[in-house]
Amino acid sequence: MMAAPVMAGELNLSVAASLKEVINELTASYSAKHPGTVFLKNFGPSGTLAGQIENGGPADLFISANTEWVDYLNTKKLVDASSIKTFTYNSLVFAGTTSKKVNSMQDLPKLDKIAIGSPKSVPAGEYAMAAMTKSGVAAQLTSKLVMAKDVRECLLYAELGEVDGAFVYKTDALVAQKSKLLFTVPQELYSRVVYPMAVTNKGAKSDEAKAFHAFLQGDEAKSVLGKFGFALK
């Protein structure tokens, strides 16, 4: 076991929006054991977070909702390649408050408004576009799509009834208050939802960042992920 550093240290985390509850619980638990560590958390769409890191934004550790943005930062030599690990997995679902019968992708054209994360920066939106295209309903849905800045905003639109339903992760649907999970998007329609994490070049110089990165691979992290409905393999 590494001794806890005596110096108070700030750790900047840039994390995909869908992991908010998990990371809040894990940082609280870690801080209780390492009172010297202060976490500054930045939750948002993975593409936006990667852009901030590329532009010199403060981040010691990045967790993305797809491999694309960690790979992007790795090709730019902005993360420590040896630190890239899979944190967890998720799946895509369709959730909402609509009273219309919606059991599959083929039922979506019946709806008026559907929220998705903006596919350029939100992995959930990218997965949703792939699923719509592969299931042959994309053309019928183009005029119905409402773009959201991240997956949590998608869920909010569904919760408020501003849209009939939204493409979100299974874990988002589990924390929803009003929306219900209407159907699970078949896995063959989109690539697996993988959350990789990496220590940035700035984080690689910090023992605390390395210690927290190791903690995120341990049993406590796995049990919190499981509690919130994330898959571990």
Backbone bond lengths (Angstrom), bond angles and torsions (degrees), N, CA, C in turn:
res aa  C-N    CA-C-N  psi(-1)  N-CA   C-N-CA  omega(-1)  CA-C   N-CA-C  phi
1 M - - - 1.477 - - 1.529 109.22 -
2 M 1.320 116.13 135.31 1.460 120.02 175.90 1.528 107.82 -78.40
3 A 1.318 116.18 141.48 1.466 118.89 175.57 1.523 108.10 -71.20
4 A 1.316 116.16 144.52 1.469 119.50 179.00 1.527 107.99 -67.49
5 P 1.345 117.01 133.03 1.462 118.69 -179.45 1.533 110.04 -63.49
6 V 1.337 114.95 144.00 1.460 119.99 -177.96 1.532 109.51 -75.35
7 M 1.330 115.56 -36.30 1.469 120.08 -178.71 1.524 110.36 -66.79
8 A 1.329 114.67 137.37 1.471 117.99 174.06 1.514 107.50 -69.05
9 G 1.318 116.55 133.72 1.456 118.68 -177.33 1.503 111.59 -129.77
10 E 1.319 115.17 142.02 1.461 120.45 174.98 1.513 108.74 -97.91
11 L 1.322 116.02 134.39 1.459 120.45 176.05 1.518 107.87 -117.82
12 N 1.319 116.43 121.97 1.465 121.59 177.83 1.523 109.57 -93.82
13 L 1.336 116.51 119.14 1.461 121.75 179.41 1.524 109.47 -110.06
14 S 1.322 116.85 129.75 1.468 122.09 172.76 1.522 106.43 -112.46
15 V 1.342 116.04 114.72 1.465 119.68 -167.11 1.526 111.80 -135.44
16 A 1.337 116.24 137.67 1.464 122.10 176.41 1.525 109.99 -52.20
17 A 1.343 116.10 138.33 1.469 122.41 -174.00 1.532 113.43 -54.20
18 S 1.328 116.76 -33.92 1.467 119.85 -175.14 1.529 113.46 -69.21
19 L 1.338 117.02 -10.60 1.465 120.53 -178.86 1.531 112.73 -99.05
20 K 1.333 116.84 9.59 1.469 120.52 -171.64 1.535 113.27 -52.76
21 E 1.331 117.65 -53.19 1.470 120.24 -176.18 1.525 111.71 -63.99
22 V 1.332 115.51 -41.28 1.471 120.23 179.93 1.524 110.71 -60.51
23 I 1.323 116.30 -50.55 1.469 120.59 -176.44 1.526 111.10 -68.25
24 N 1.336 117.61 -37.12 1.475 119.00 177.35 1.528 110.48 -61.35
25 E 1.326 116.25 -41.51 1.473 119.23 179.94 1.530 110.99 -68.60
26 L 1.336 116.96 -42.43 1.468 119.91 -177.61 1.527 112.59 -69.91
27 T 1.341 117.19 -36.81 1.474 118.87 178.79 1.533 110.17 -69.29
28 A 1.341 116.88 -36.36 1.476 119.89 178.49 1.526 109.85 -63.39
29 S 1.329 115.90 -43.36 1.456 121.12 -179.73 1.534 110.57 -65.60
30 Y 1.337 116.24 -42.29 1.470 121.22 -178.77 1.530 110.20 -65.89
31 S 1.341 116.06 -42.80 1.476 120.71 -179.16 1.525 111.34 -62.64
32 A 1.341 115.85 -34.05 1.466 119.63 179.18 1.528 110.71 -63.20
33 K 1.341 115.51 -34.33 1.476 119.97 -179.32 1.538 111.68 -88.02
34 H 1.334 116.39 -26.24 1.478 121.54 -178.34 1.533 107.93 -127.65
35 P 1.341 116.90 75.94 1.468 119.24 -173.37 1.526 113.87 -59.97
36 G 1.332 117.11 -18.02 1.467 119.24 179.33 1.521 113.90 -75.31
37 T 1.333 117.71 -13.80 1.463 120.65 -175.67 1.528 110.67 -93.25
38 V 1.313 115.24 124.27 1.466 121.29 178.20 1.531 108.20 -111.23
39 F 1.321 116.84 127.45 1.468 120.42 -178.39 1.528 111.41 -98.73
40 L 1.320 115.81 132.70 1.466 121.87 170.87 1.519 105.33 -113.16
41 K 1.347 116.23 116.02 1.468 119.72 -170.81 1.524 111.93 -111.08
42 N 1.313 114.17 133.64 1.456 121.41 179.81 1.534 106.58 -123.38
43 F 1.340 117.04 105.99 1.465 121.29 179.77 1.533 109.41 -101.81
44 G 1.323 116.92 139.98 1.461 119.03 178.61 1.511 111.40 177.94
45 P 1.359 115.88 -169.41 1.461 119.60 177.71 1.533 110.20 -69.40
46 S 1.317 116.29 138.19 1.473 121.02 -173.96 1.524 112.69 -55.58
47 G 1.345 116.88 -42.19 1.466 120.17 -178.57 1.516 112.53 -63.63
48 T 1.331 116.71 -39.47 1.465 121.88 178.52 1.525 110.16 -65.90
49 L 1.329 116.27 -43.55 1.474 120.67 179.68 1.526 110.83 -62.20
50 A 1.347 116.06 -42.50 1.475 120.13 179.01 1.522 110.09 -62.05
51 G 1.342 116.29 -40.00 1.468 121.01 178.18 1.523 111.39 -62.36
52 Q 1.330 116.45 -39.96 1.472 120.25 178.98 1.524 110.46 -64.27
53 I 1.340 115.76 -42.36 1.474 120.15 179.77 1.533 109.35 -63.92
54 E 1.333 115.75 -42.70 1.472 119.80 179.30 1.527 111.13 -60.52
55 N 1.326 116.23 -34.36 1.470 120.91 -178.52 1.526 112.85 -88.37
56 G 1.332 116.22 14.90 1.463 119.61 174.65 1.515 115.24 89.49
57 G 1.334 116.92 11.71 1.478 120.43 178.14 1.517 110.41 -62.96
58 P 1.355 116.35 150.98 1.464 119.19 -176.80 1.527 111.77 -73.95
59 A 1.306 117.67 114.31 1.469 121.15 175.93 1.519 108.35 -152.42
60 D 1.334 115.20 131.68 1.467 120.46 176.06 1.522 111.22 -99.77
61 L 1.351 114.44 -28.17 1.460 119.21 -177.61 1.527 108.26 -143.35
62 F 1.330 115.82 136.56 1.468 121.38 -178.53 1.523 108.38 -122.61
63 I 1.338 116.66 129.83 1.469 120.82 172.72 1.524 107.15 -122.34
64 S 1.324 115.84 118.98 1.463 122.57 -175.87 1.521 110.60 -105.21
65 A 1.342 116.35 157.96 1.468 119.81 177.01 1.530 111.59 -93.15
66 N 1.321 116.65 10.62 1.469 119.82 168.25 1.521 109.05 -156.79
67 T 1.324 116.15 166.41 1.470 119.33 -176.86 1.529 111.29 -75.61
68 E 1.328 115.65 -23.16 1.473 120.56 -173.47 1.524 113.10 -54.43
69 W 1.353 117.35 -45.81 1.468 119.14 -172.53 1.520 112.60 -78.53
70 V 1.331 118.22 -29.31 1.469 119.65 173.97 1.534 108.49 -71.10
71 D 1.337 116.07 -41.16 1.477 119.78 177.06 1.529 110.48 -60.31
72 Y 1.325 116.10 -40.12 1.477 121.46 -179.87 1.531 109.88 -59.93
73 L 1.340 116.06 -49.35 1.475 119.24 -179.27 1.527 111.03 -66.84
74 N 1.336 116.13 -30.91 1.459 119.93 178.83 1.537 110.78 -68.15
75 T 1.344 116.19 -40.96 1.473 118.31 178.79 1.527 110.64 -66.55
76 K 1.339 116.32 -26.62 1.478 120.54 177.67 1.525 111.13 -85.20
77 K 1.339 115.98 1.29 1.468 122.74 -179.30 1.539 112.47 59.15
78 L 1.339 115.02 41.09 1.470 120.35 -178.71 1.524 112.94 -106.80
79 V 1.347 116.27 -3.64 1.470 120.10 175.19 1.526 108.48 -129.61
80 D 1.323 114.90 160.78 1.470 120.49 177.09 1.532 107.27 -80.94
81 A 1.327 116.37 108.69 1.476 121.68 -174.01 1.525 112.17 -55.57
82 S 1.325 117.26 -35.50 1.471 119.81 -177.04 1.536 111.89 -70.60
83 S 1.348 117.14 -14.58 1.475 120.31 -177.58 1.527 112.31 -91.32
84 I 1.340 117.88 -4.86 1.471 119.94 -176.87 1.533 109.22 -70.41
85 K 1.327 115.22 117.50 1.467 121.63 -179.08 1.521 108.41 -136.35
86 T 1.336 117.01 154.90 1.463 119.95 173.50 1.521 108.26 -82.16
87 F 1.334 116.12 121.97 1.468 121.16 -179.98 1.529 110.01 -82.56
88 T 1.357 116.70 -47.26 1.460 119.89 -177.48 1.525 110.72 -167.97
89 Y 1.347 116.46 -177.93 1.468 123.06 179.39 1.536 109.14 -132.97
90 N 1.325 115.41 160.85 1.458 120.51 179.86 1.522 108.54 -145.71
91 S 1.339 117.23 179.22 1.460 119.58 174.30 1.529 109.18 -139.71
92 L 1.323 115.61 157.34 1.458 122.25 -175.76 1.525 110.12 -92.98
93 V 1.333 115.34 135.55 1.472 120.20 177.75 1.525 108.76 -134.04
94 F 1.327 115.19 170.23 1.459 120.89 173.75 1.522 106.79 -117.09
95 A 1.345 116.60 123.97 1.464 121.29 -176.48 1.515 109.95 -129.76
96 G 1.322 116.52 151.50 1.465 119.40 178.13 1.512 112.20 -179.56
97 T 1.341 114.94 -176.44 1.463 120.70 -178.83 1.533 111.12 -112.08
98 T 1.343 116.79 4.89 1.465 119.89 -176.80 1.531 111.88 -60.20
99 S 1.332 115.49 146.27 1.469 119.13 176.68 1.533 110.75 -91.45
100 K 1.354 115.77 -5.86 1.471 119.01 178.07 1.524 109.17 -69.66
101 K 1.307 115.02 152.64 1.468 119.46 -178.16 1.538 108.41 -79.43
102 V 1.301 116.25 111.50 1.462 121.32 -178.74 1.524 108.10 -127.92
103 N 1.325 115.84 104.38 1.467 119.91 -176.63 1.523 113.72 -116.49
104 S 1.347 116.67 -9.18 1.464 118.44 -176.88 1.532 109.68 -159.85
105 M 1.317 115.61 172.99 1.467 121.69 177.79 1.532 110.22 -56.33
106 Q 1.333 116.69 -34.67 1.475 120.89 -176.40 1.533 112.43 -67.19
107 D 1.342 117.00 -17.89 1.467 120.58 179.60 1.535 112.93 -86.36
108 L 1.317 117.25 -11.66 1.474 120.02 -173.43 1.534 114.49 -62.34
109 P 1.349 119.75 -35.47 1.465 118.11 179.65 1.532 114.39 -59.79
110 K 1.332 118.29 -16.57 1.477 121.63 177.00 1.527 111.69 -69.83
111 L 1.317 116.80 -22.12 1.464 120.85 -173.08 1.527 111.75 -84.66
112 D 1.346 115.55 160.27 1.474 120.29 -179.50 1.524 112.33 -91.50
113 K 1.338 115.81 -43.96 1.473 119.38 -176.37 1.514 110.59 -137.61
114 I 1.340 114.80 134.43 1.464 121.88 -177.84 1.529 107.87 -131.03
115 A 1.327 116.91 128.08 1.471 119.88 178.72 1.523 111.06 -92.49
116 I 1.334 114.91 135.90 1.473 119.89 170.47 1.521 107.86 -138.07
117 G 1.320 115.97 154.35 1.457 119.76 174.91 1.525 108.12 -69.64
118 S 1.329 116.41 144.30 1.466 120.16 179.70 1.537 109.19 -57.63
119 P 1.351 117.93 115.70 1.471 120.25 -170.04 1.529 115.02 -61.06
120 K 1.339 117.44 -21.06 1.476 118.81 -178.95 1.526 112.08 -68.05
121 S 1.335 116.84 -31.36 1.468 118.29 -176.59 1.526 114.32 -126.19
122 V 1.336 116.88 -11.99 1.473 120.10 -176.11 1.532 109.63 -110.86
123 P 1.342 117.41 110.47 1.465 118.99 -179.03 1.532 113.69 -52.92
124 A 1.346 117.74 -39.28 1.478 119.34 -179.44 1.528 110.77 -59.55
125 G 1.333 116.09 -35.00 1.466 120.46 178.01 1.519 111.51 -69.58
126 E 1.325 114.72 -37.26 1.470 120.36 178.42 1.540 110.07 -65.50
127 Y 1.344 115.82 -44.59 1.468 119.93 177.91 1.536 110.10 -62.37
128 A 1.351 116.25 -40.81 1.473 120.76 -179.11 1.525 111.40 -64.09
129 M 1.339 116.77 -42.41 1.474 120.48 178.63 1.529 110.52 -61.53
130 A 1.327 115.66 -42.29 1.469 120.34 179.24 1.532 109.73 -60.63
131 A 1.333 116.46 -43.55 1.469 121.22 -178.53 1.529 111.30 -66.21
132 M 1.347 116.50 -39.80 1.469 119.95 179.58 1.530 110.36 -66.12
133 T 1.311 115.65 -41.43 1.467 120.62 -178.91 1.525 110.29 -66.19
134 K 1.331 115.52 -47.81 1.462 120.37 -175.88 1.529 112.05 -67.13
135 S 1.352 116.47 -29.96 1.471 118.73 -179.55 1.530 111.64 -89.10
136 G 1.356 116.01 0.25 1.463 119.58 173.53 1.517 115.99 80.11
137 V 1.354 117.99 13.68 1.475 118.83 -178.33 1.538 112.86 -107.60
138 A 1.333 117.44 -0.86 1.469 120.25 -173.61 1.528 113.11 -55.43
139 A 1.330 117.00 -45.78 1.475 119.85 -176.42 1.524 111.61 -62.11
140 Q 1.345 116.54 -36.04 1.475 120.07 -178.83 1.530 112.15 -75.24
141 L 1.315 116.74 -15.30 1.465 119.75 -174.70 1.525 114.25 -103.33
142 T 1.330 116.99 -10.86 1.472 120.37 -173.61 1.515 113.23 -49.10
143 S 1.318 117.39 -46.51 1.470 120.44 -175.11 1.535 112.29 -78.87
144 K 1.332 117.28 -7.08 1.470 120.77 -176.23 1.529 112.55 -98.83
145 L 1.337 116.22 -9.40 1.467 119.26 -172.31 1.522 113.19 -78.52
146 V 1.313 115.42 134.06 1.464 122.48 175.26 1.523 105.68 -113.60
147 M 1.340 116.47 119.38 1.468 120.61 -176.05 1.533 111.32 -83.78
148 A 1.315 116.18 135.98 1.465 121.70 178.57 1.522 109.35 -119.30
149 K 1.331 116.24 154.87 1.475 119.42 -174.55 1.527 112.94 -75.04
150 D 1.343 116.69 -24.40 1.467 119.38 172.87 1.522 108.31 -157.33
151 V 1.311 116.27 176.02 1.464 120.35 -172.61 1.533 111.51 -65.82
152 R 1.340 116.69 -29.63 1.458 119.44 178.72 1.530 111.89 -69.93
153 E 1.318 116.31 -33.32 1.468 119.14 176.30 1.535 109.62 -68.03
154 C 1.337 116.55 -36.72 1.484 121.01 174.18 1.517 110.42 -54.86
155 L 1.329 114.20 -48.97 1.461 120.18 -178.67 1.530 110.30 -62.12
156 L 1.335 115.95 -40.95 1.466 120.76 179.72 1.533 111.05 -59.97
157 Y 1.335 116.61 -44.89 1.472 120.25 177.96 1.532 110.71 -58.20
158 A 1.335 115.42 -40.79 1.471 119.84 179.71 1.526 110.44 -68.31
159 E 1.343 116.02 -41.42 1.469 121.04 -179.34 1.528 111.55 -63.25
160 L 1.342 115.95 -38.08 1.469 120.95 -177.87 1.525 112.14 -81.36
161 G 1.346 115.66 -7.09 1.459 119.21 -178.56 1.519 113.34 75.34
162 E 1.347 116.55 15.86 1.475 119.97 178.64 1.526 110.94 -74.14
163 V 1.319 115.62 -18.99 1.470 121.83 174.96 1.537 106.87 -132.43
164 D 1.326 115.71 161.17 1.478 119.11 178.09 1.526 111.08 -71.75
165 G 1.315 114.82 -31.73 1.461 119.23 -179.25 1.518 110.13 -169.44
166 A 1.323 115.86 171.69 1.463 120.99 -176.85 1.520 110.38 -145.25
167 F 1.338 114.12 147.32 1.462 119.66 171.69 1.523 107.34 -83.46
168 V 1.324 116.27 115.85 1.463 121.54 179.66 1.538 107.46 -136.72
169 Y 1.325 115.07 176.62 1.454 118.36 175.04 1.525 110.21 -82.41
170 K 1.304 115.22 156.62 1.469 120.50 178.34 1.536 110.16 -53.29
171 T 1.331 115.72 -40.54 1.468 119.71 -177.68 1.523 111.93 -66.68
172 D 1.340 117.66 -31.46 1.477 120.10 176.60 1.523 109.61 -67.47
173 A 1.332 115.87 -42.94 1.468 120.70 -179.52 1.528 110.27 -61.19
174 L 1.344 116.80 -31.75 1.469 120.34 -179.25 1.530 112.44 -71.01
175 V 1.364 116.98 -27.44 1.475 118.80 179.15 1.532 111.58 -94.18
176 A 1.332 116.96 -1.43 1.470 120.79 -179.19 1.526 110.36 -65.42
177 Q 1.339 115.44 145.27 1.469 120.20 179.02 1.532 110.88 -90.91
178 K 1.344 115.59 -43.02 1.474 119.33 -172.82 1.520 113.20 -112.20
179 S 1.332 116.50 -37.31 1.469 118.68 -177.01 1.506 109.66 -70.50
180 K 1.329 114.30 147.13 1.468 116.19 173.76 1.525 108.73 -113.77
181 L 1.309 114.57 155.76 1.458 120.43 178.74 1.537 106.38 -73.03
182 L 1.325 116.73 116.02 1.473 120.94 -175.64 1.529 111.90 -88.39
183 F 1.331 116.28 -41.52 1.472 119.50 171.76 1.517 110.09 -162.51
184 T 1.322 115.29 157.87 1.464 121.95 175.82 1.529 107.06 -93.29
185 V 1.317 116.44 131.83 1.471 120.26 179.67 1.533 108.26 -72.80
186 P 1.332 117.85 125.98 1.474 119.49 -178.51 1.532 112.29 -56.65
187 Q 1.330 115.21 132.66 1.467 120.45 -174.50 1.536 113.16 -58.95
188 E 1.342 116.70 -28.20 1.487 117.30 -178.10 1.536 112.49 -69.87
189 L 1.344 117.40 -8.75 1.473 120.47 -177.95 1.534 113.26 -88.67
190 Y 1.321 117.70 -10.90 1.480 119.25 -178.32 1.522 108.40 -154.65
191 S 1.328 116.04 161.14 1.465 118.83 -178.27 1.526 109.77 -75.70
192 R 1.313 116.34 155.40 1.466 122.42 -175.69 1.530 111.55 -56.65
193 V 1.328 116.60 138.48 1.470 120.60 178.51 1.529 108.24 -82.74
194 V 1.317 114.44 107.64 1.466 121.45 -178.20 1.528 108.42 -114.87
195 Y 1.312 116.62 136.20 1.476 121.01 175.40 1.523 109.05 -109.17
196 P 1.346 117.77 98.71 1.457 118.35 175.10 1.532 110.36 -86.90
197 M 1.320 115.45 153.58 1.473 118.94 173.82 1.517 109.06 -126.93
198 A 1.324 115.07 153.97 1.465 120.35 179.99 1.519 109.52 -150.47
199 V 1.324 115.02 146.23 1.466 121.31 172.75 1.527 106.64 -85.60
200 T 1.327 117.15 132.73 1.471 120.69 179.36 1.531 109.32 -76.61
201 N 1.323 116.30 171.55 1.467 120.10 177.37 1.530 111.05 -59.14
202 K 1.338 115.51 -37.54 1.477 119.97 177.78 1.533 109.02 -64.96
203 G 1.347 115.91 -45.38 1.468 120.68 -178.94 1.519 112.90 -65.07
204 A 1.344 115.95 -30.21 1.473 120.28 -177.70 1.532 111.55 -63.71
205 K 1.347 115.99 -19.17 1.476 119.65 179.20 1.534 111.09 -89.28
206 S 1.344 116.70 -2.65 1.465 120.48 -174.45 1.525 111.43 -111.44
207 D 1.335 116.23 122.66 1.467 120.29 177.45 1.521 110.38 -63.21
208 E 1.338 116.47 -33.66 1.464 120.05 -179.37 1.527 111.34 -66.30
209 A 1.330 115.94 -40.11 1.472 119.40 178.70 1.530 109.44 -63.13
210 K 1.318 116.29 -41.83 1.470 120.13 179.87 1.528 110.75 -65.90
211 A 1.345 116.26 -38.80 1.468 120.26 -179.64 1.536 110.42 -66.94
212 F 1.327 117.04 -40.62 1.472 119.65 -179.94 1.535 110.26 -70.22
213 H 1.321 116.88 -36.80 1.467 122.55 176.48 1.542 109.18 -59.35
214 A 1.326 116.01 -41.37 1.480 120.30 178.14 1.535 110.25 -67.84
215 F 1.332 116.46 -40.16 1.469 121.72 178.75 1.537 110.42 -60.10
216 L 1.331 116.60 -37.05 1.473 120.87 -178.99 1.539 112.16 -69.67
217 Q 1.322 116.53 -11.78 1.467 119.74 177.57 1.531 111.82 -100.22
218 G 1.342 115.87 2.03 1.460 120.03 -174.00 1.518 114.46 -92.69
219 D 1.330 114.98 -177.40 1.470 121.98 -174.58 1.520 113.42 -65.14
220 E 1.338 116.81 -37.82 1.471 118.87 -178.78 1.526 110.12 -63.17
221 A 1.336 116.13 -44.68 1.470 120.24 178.86 1.529 110.16 -60.33
222 K 1.324 116.32 -42.70 1.477 120.38 -179.71 1.526 110.84 -61.99
223 S 1.331 116.28 -39.99 1.465 117.57 -177.50 1.531 110.90 -71.12
224 V 1.326 118.32 -35.69 1.478 121.09 177.37 1.540 109.55 -68.00
225 L 1.320 117.11 -41.96 1.479 120.46 177.19 1.523 110.33 -58.80
226 G 1.334 116.00 -44.73 1.466 120.63 179.85 1.519 111.62 -62.53
227 K 1.314 115.75 -39.22 1.478 120.91 -179.45 1.539 110.75 -61.27
228 F 1.324 116.50 -36.15 1.465 120.45 -178.30 1.538 113.08 -90.75
229 G 1.336 115.58 7.85 1.457 118.72 173.43 1.520 116.43 89.41
230 F 1.343 116.82 9.63 1.467 119.41 177.23 1.527 109.44 -79.80
231 A 1.331 115.39 151.42 1.465 119.78 178.26 1.519 109.44 -94.33
232 L 1.321 116.67 145.39 1.465 120.21 -176.93 1.515 112.74 -99.52
233 K 1.335 116.45 -11.74 1.478 117.72 175.35 1.523 110.13 -154.50
